[in-house]
């Protein structure tokens, strides 16, 4: 089973991924991204691994001394992102559920991540729940590739359905 969650920024895709992961317990691998705030202002994003040994690293920051690609005012810390994302995607075992939050513009600056996502969608036999950006403007090539895979179910997260989706998706996965 392959489920892709999409929706506008801030609609609750990450919250849904976290809730699904909690429901799945120890049989989940993957990661989520999380806003980092200082004094009420968003200053960046972290990547956080799922599973028994939670790890965290910088995905992007404003005013960063690291040289890297930029998305708006954020500098993407590709090496730090890869240090969490790549092991999460390659260490999955049969019977595990894989949660990927998100396959987005910042993450796609990593060629290794893009290759790992292609491999997951080509070879991983288990259930994958991932988030993708809402389609505005030019679509990301990697997202287009994922969307073209067989057996993909795209669910748009809205204010009306977001509270019910974790349970709905959990039941789909378990059936």
Secondary structure as a PSIPRED ss2 file (coil, helix, strand):
# PSIPRED VFORMAT (PSIPRED V4.0)

   1 X C   1.000  0.000  0.000
   2 X E   0.000  0.000  1.000
   3 X E   0.000  0.000  1.000
   4 X E   0.000  0.000  1.000
   5 X E   0.000  0.000  1.000
   6 X E   0.000  0.000  1.000
   7 X C   1.000  0.000  0.000
   8 X C   1.000  0.000  0.000
   9 X C   1.000  0.000  0.000
  10 X C   1.000  0.000  0.000
  11 X C   1.000  0.000  0.000
  12 X C   1.000  0.000  0.000
  13 X H   0.000  1.000  0.000
  14 X H   0.000  1.000  0.000
  15 X H   0.000  1.000  0.000
  16 X H   0.000  1.000  0.000
  17 X H   0.000  1.000  0.000
  18 X H   0.000  1.000  0.000
  19 X H   0.000  1.000  0.000
  20 X H   0.000  1.000  0.000
  21 X H   0.000  1.000  0.000
  22 X H   0.000  1.000  0.000
  23 X H   0.000  1.000  0.000
  24 X H   0.000  1.000  0.000
  25 X H   0.000  1.000  0.000
  26 X H   0.000  1.000  0.000
  27 X H   0.000  1.000  0.000
  28 X E   0.000  0.000  1.000
  29 X E   0.000  0.000  1.000
  30 X E   0.000  0.000  1.000
  31 X E   0.000  0.000  1.000
  32 X E   0.000  0.000  1.000
  33 X E   0.000  0.000  1.000
  34 X E   0.000  0.000  1.000
  35 X E   0.000  0.000  1.000
  36 X E   0.000  0.000  1.000
  37 X E   0.000  0.000  1.000
  38 X E   0.000  0.000  1.000
  39 X C   1.000  0.000  0.000
  40 X C   1.000  0.000  0.000
  41 X E   0.000  0.000  1.000
  42 X E   0.000  0.000  1.000
  43 X E   0.000  0.000  1.000
  44 X E   0.000  0.000  1.000
  45 X E   0.000  0.000  1.000
  46 X E   0.000  0.000  1.000
  47 X E   0.000  0.000  1.000
  48 X E   0.000  0.000  1.000
  49 X E   0.000  0.000  1.000
  50 X C   1.000  0.000  0.000
  51 X C   1.000  0.000  0.000
  52 X C   1.000  0.000  0.000
  53 X C   1.000  0.000  0.000
  54 X C   1.000  0.000  0.000
  55 X C   1.000  0.000  0.000
  56 X E   0.000  0.000  1.000
  57 X E   0.000  0.000  1.000
  58 X E   0.000  0.000  1.000
  59 X E   0.000  0.000  1.000
  60 X E   0.000  0.000  1.000
  61 X E   0.000  0.000  1.000
  62 X C   1.000  0.000  0.000
  63 X C   1.000  0.000  0.000
  64 X C   1.000  0.000  0.000
  65 X C   1.000  0.000  0.000
  66 X C   1.000  0.000  0.000
  67 X C   1.000  0.000  0.000
  68 X C   1.000  0.000  0.000
  69 X C   1.000  0.000  0.000
  70 X E   0.000  0.000  1.000
  71 X E   0.000  0.000  1.000
  72 X C   1.000  0.000  0.000
  73 X C   1.000  0.000  0.000
  74 X E   0.000  0.000  1.000
  75 X E   0.000  0.000  1.000
  76 X E   0.000  0.000  1.000
  77 X C   1.000  0.000  0.000
  78 X H   0.000  1.000  0.000
  79 X H   0.000  1.000  0.000
  80 X H   0.000  1.000  0.000
  81 X H   0.000  1.000  0.000
  82 X H   0.000  1.000  0.000
  83 X H   0.000  1.000  0.000
  84 X H   0.000  1.000  0.000
  85 X H   0.000  1.000  0.000
  86 X H   0.000  1.000  0.000
  87 X H   0.000  1.000  0.000
  88 X H   0.000  1.000  0.000
  89 X H   0.000  1.000  0.000
  90 X H   0.000  1.000  0.000
  91 X C   1.000  0.000  0.000
  92 X C   1.000  0.000  0.000
  93 X C   1.000  0.000  0.000
  94 X C   1.000  0.000  0.000
  95 X C   1.000  0.000  0.000
  96 X C   1.000  0.000  0.000
  97 X E   0.000  0.000  1.000
  98 X E   0.000  0.000  1.000
  99 X E   0.000  0.000  1.000
 100 X E   0.000  0.000  1.000
 101 X E   0.000  0.000  1.000
 102 X E   0.000  0.000  1.000
 103 X E   0.000  0.000  1.000
 104 X C   1.000  0.000  0.000
 105 X C   1.000  0.000  0.000
 106 X C   1.000  0.000  0.000
 107 X H   0.000  1.000  0.000
 108 X H   0.000  1.000  0.000
 109 X H   0.000  1.000  0.000
 110 X C   1.000  0.000  0.000
 111 X H   0.000  1.000  0.000
 112 X H   0.000  1.000  0.000
 113 X H   0.000  1.000  0.000
 114 X H   0.000  1.000  0.000
 115 X H   0.000  1.000  0.000
 116 X H   0.000  1.000  0.000
 117 X H   0.000  1.000  0.000
 118 X H   0.000  1.000  0.000
 119 X H   0.000  1.000  0.000
 120 X H   0.000  1.000  0.000
 121 X H   0.000  1.000  0.000
 122 X H   0.000  1.000  0.000
 123 X H   0.000  1.000  0.000
 124 X C   1.000  0.000  0.000
 125 X C   1.000  0.000  0.000
 126 X C   1.000  0.000  0.000
 127 X C   1.000  0.000  0.000
 128 X E   0.000  0.000  1.000
 129 X E   0.000  0.000  1.000
 130 X E   0.000  0.000  1.000
 131 X E   0.000  0.000  1.000
 132 X E   0.000  0.000  1.000
 133 X C   1.000  0.000  0.000
 134 X C   1.000  0.000  0.000
 135 X C   1.000  0.000  0.000
 136 X C   1.000  0.000  0.000
 137 X C   1.000  0.000  0.000
 138 X C   1.000  0.000  0.000
 139 X C   1.000  0.000  0.000
 140 X C   1.000  0.000  0.000
 141 X H   0.000  1.000  0.000
 142 X H   0.000  1.000  0.000
 143 X H   0.000  1.000  0.000
 144 X H   0.000  1.000  0.000
 145 X H   0.000  1.000  0.000
 146 X H   0.000  1.000  0.000
 147 X H   0.000  1.000  0.000
 148 X C   1.000  0.000  0.000
 149 X C   1.000  0.000  0.000
 150 X C   1.000  0.000  0.000
 151 X C   1.000  0.000  0.000
 152 X E   0.000  0.000  1.000
 153 X E   0.000  0.000  1.000
 154 X E   0.000  0.000  1.000
 155 X E   0.000  0.000  1.000
 156 X E   0.000  0.000  1.000
 157 X C   1.000  0.000  0.000
 158 X C   1.000  0.000  0.000
 159 X C   1.000  0.000  0.000
 160 X C   1.000  0.000  0.000
 161 X C   1.000  0.000  0.000
 162 X H   0.000  1.000  0.000
 163 X H   0.000  1.000  0.000
 164 X H   0.000  1.000  0.000
 165 X H   0.000  1.000  0.000
 166 X H   0.000  1.000  0.000
 167 X H   0.000  1.000  0.000
 168 X H   0.000  1.000  0.000
 169 X H   0.000  1.000  0.000
 170 X H   0.000  1.000  0.000
 171 X H   0.000  1.000  0.000
 172 X H   0.000  1.000  0.000
 173 X H   0.000  1.000  0.000
 174 X H   0.000  1.000  0.000
 175 X C   1.000  0.000  0.000
